[in-house]
Amino acid sequence: MERSRRRNDDNPARLYLASIGQGSQWGMRQALETIAQFLSDDRQDAESFPWWKVRYRDSAAVRTFLAKRYKPSTVNKMLSALRGVLKQSWRLGYMDADTYQRAADVENLRGSTVPRGRALAGGELAQLFGACAADATPKGTRDAAMLSVFYGCGVRRGELARLDVDDFRPEDCSIIVRHGKRRKQRTVYLSECGCRHVKAWLGDRGDDPGPLFCPVSQTGDVRIRPLRGESIAYILRRRQEQAGSEPFSPHDLRRSFVTKLLDAGEDVFTVQKLAGHADVKTTVRYDRRDETAKRRAVRHLHIPEAR
């Protein structure tokens, strides 16, 4: 029997958002808001909309509506959010299995776009580390350590922000990422040089329990509290400006990590595990190698001379 009002713990949208990683919640909430407003003619939002009343014709209309406004990858993410909230409605008993499956059976939008982001060149990385080395304060050692973990381990910005000092294992230069996407944990490894950068930062930070990367005051005092994602982006942007490099995002360092490993001939499945990707197709999409890599690859092919 349908109810016009639901308790907070019976709200399909809230339950769906609580089931996904924190880093994805904002974007998926916005997707649900857009879909709810479309289906209700701007009368309801994601939490007040009765998702259990959605039928296949509604889902198909949503797909058409989104396809006119967004690129395929964005449309497919928004459709994923729709499917997720419909599944919660079914799990709560607000939809029967047949109705749910029909409503959720809307195909992704096919198409391709130019990949977002870029991979940093080796010279750019050297300039960034040089900018950090020129800063004799603890900010310089911290930022070099952050760059080492971003580029050397391919972590996401949210993962780096939530690293704890105990997650770093100096004996084998490993870092345990405990707060990965979809709550998955993984172990990543730093090079010897990257490990030295992190150790240098810990020499300034101290061994107090708490987050691995912390704010540093203008007077050089380390404050043992987490860095926010916005602060991390600002720190990287400041170093980019000092280095005279082209602008890049924190996620571009992750793209650089994947690209460099693939270019070095590492197995794509190993790179997938290091990056924490659920699907190897995602790892492939991070590859930013240019035509030079293709030309270099064909040199390994031997074609007999004509007689």
ZIMOTA-V125291 format. One record per backbone hydrogen bond with DSSP energy under -0.5 kcal/mol. NH is the residue of the N-H (numbers start at 0). CO is the residue of the C=O. E is the energy in kcal/mol with one decimal. If there is no record, write none. Layout:
# ZIMOTA-V125291
NH/CO/E + NH/CO/E
This chain:
# ZIMOTA-V125291
9/6/-1.7 + 10/7/-1.2 + 11/9/-0.7 + 14/10/-2.5 + 15/11/-2.4 + 16/12/-2.4 + 17/13/-2.2 + 18/14/-0.9 + 18/15/-0.9 + 19/15/-0.5 + 19/16/-0.9 + 23/20/-1.4 + 24/20/-0.9 + 24/21/-0.6 + 25/21/-0.6 + 27/23/-2.3 + 28/24/-2.4 + 29/25/-2.2 + 30/26/-1.8 + 31/27/-2.4 + 32/28/-2.4 + 33/29/-2.3 + 34/30/-2.3 + 35/31/-2.9 + 36/32/-2.4 + 37/33/-1.9 + 38/34/-2.7 + 39/35/-1.8 + 40/37/-0.9 + 41/36/-3.3 + 42/39/-0.7 + 48/44/-1.7 + 50/48/-1.6 + 52/49/-2.1 + 53/50/-1.8 + 57/54/-0.7 + 58/54/-2.1 + 59/55/-2.9 + 60/56/-1.7 + 61/57/-2.3 + 62/58/-2.3 + 63/59/-2.1 + 64/60/-2.5 + 65/61/-2.9 + 66/62/-2.4 + 67/63/-1.0 + 68/65/-1.7 + 69/65/-2.4 + 73/70/-0.6 + 74/70/-2.4 + 75/71/-2.6 + 76/72/-1.5 + 77/73/-2.1 + 78/74/-2.5 + 79/75/-1.7 + 80/76/-1.7 + 81/77/-1.9 + 82/78/-2.6 + 83/79/-2.3 + 84/80/-2.1 + 85/81/-2.1 + 86/82/-2.2 + 87/83/-1.6 + 88/84/-1.8 + 89/85/-2.1 + 90/86/-2.6 + 91/87/-2.1 + 92/89/-1.4 + 93/88/-2.4 + 94/88/-0.8 + 99/95/-2.5 + 100/96/-2.6 + 101/97/-2.1 + 102/98/-2.4 + 103/99/-2.5 + 104/100/-0.7 + 104/101/-0.6 + 105/103/-1.9 + 124/120/-1.9 + 125/121/-2.1 + 126/122/-1.9 + 127/123/-2.2 + 128/124/-2.5 + 129/125/-1.9 + 130/126/-2.1 + 131/127/-1.7 + 132/128/-2.4 + 133/129/-1.7 + 134/131/-1.3 + 135/133/-0.8 + 139/136/-1.4 + 140/136/-1.0 + 141/137/-2.5 + 142/138/-2.7 + 143/139/-1.9 + 144/140/-1.9 + 145/141/-2.5 + 146/142/-2.5 + 147/143/-1.9 + 148/144/-2.0 + 149/145/-2.9 + 150/146/-2.9 + 151/146/-0.5 + 151/147/-2.0 + 152/148/-1.4 + 153/149/-1.3 + 154/148/-0.9 + 159/155/-2.4 + 160/156/-2.3 + 161/157/-1.1 + 162/159/-1.3 + 164/209/-2.9 + 166/163/-2.0 + 167/164/-1.0 + 168/173/-3.3 + 169/167/-0.6 + 171/168/-1.1 + 172/168/-0.7 + 173/168/-1.7 + 174/187/-2.6 + 175/166/-2.0 + 176/174/-0.7 + 176/185/-3.0 + 177/175/-1.0 + 179/183/-1.0 + 182/179/-1.4 + 183/180/-1.3 + 185/176/-1.6 + 187/174/-2.7 + 189/172/-3.2 + 194/190/-2.6 + 195/191/-1.8 + 196/192/-1.8 + 197/193/-1.9 + 198/194/-2.4 + 199/195/-2.4 + 200/196/-1.9 + 201/197/-2.3 + 202/198/-1.6 + 203/199/-1.0 + 203/200/-0.6 + 204/200/-3.1 + 205/201/-2.9 + 211/162/-2.5 + 214/222/-0.6 + 214/224/-0.6 + 216/220/-3.0 + 219/216/-1.8 + 222/214/-2.6 + 223/221/-0.6 + 224/222/-2.1 + 226/212/-0.7 + 231/227/-2.0 + 232/228/-2.1 + 233/229/-2.0 + 234/230/-2.4 + 235/231/-2.2 + 236/232/-2.1 + 237/233/-2.4 + 238/234/-2.0 + 239/235/-2.3 + 240/236/-2.1 + 241/237/-2.0 + 242/238/-2.3 + 243/239/-0.9 + 244/239/-1.9 + 251/248/-1.0 + 252/248/-0.8 + 252/249/-0.9 + 253/249/-0.8 + 254/250/-2.1 + 255/251/-2.3 + 256/252/-1.8 + 257/253/-2.1 + 258/254/-2.7 + 259/255/-2.7 + 260/256/-1.9 + 261/257/-2.4 + 262/258/-2.6 + 263/259/-1.5 + 264/261/-1.5 + 265/260/-2.3 + 270/266/-2.1 + 271/267/-2.1 + 272/268/-1.7 + 273/269/-2.2 + 274/270/-2.4 + 275/271/-1.1 + 276/271/-2.0 + 281/278/-1.2 + 282/278/-1.0 + 283/279/-2.1 + 284/280/-1.7 + 285/281/-0.8 + 285/282/-1.0 + 286/283/-1.5 + 292/289/-0.9 + 293/289/-0.9 + 294/290/-2.4 + 295/291/-2.4 + 296/292/-1.9 + 297/293/-1.7 + 298/294/-0.5 + 298/295/-0.7 + 299/296/-1.6 + 300/297/-1.6 + 302/300/-0.6 + 303/301/-0.5
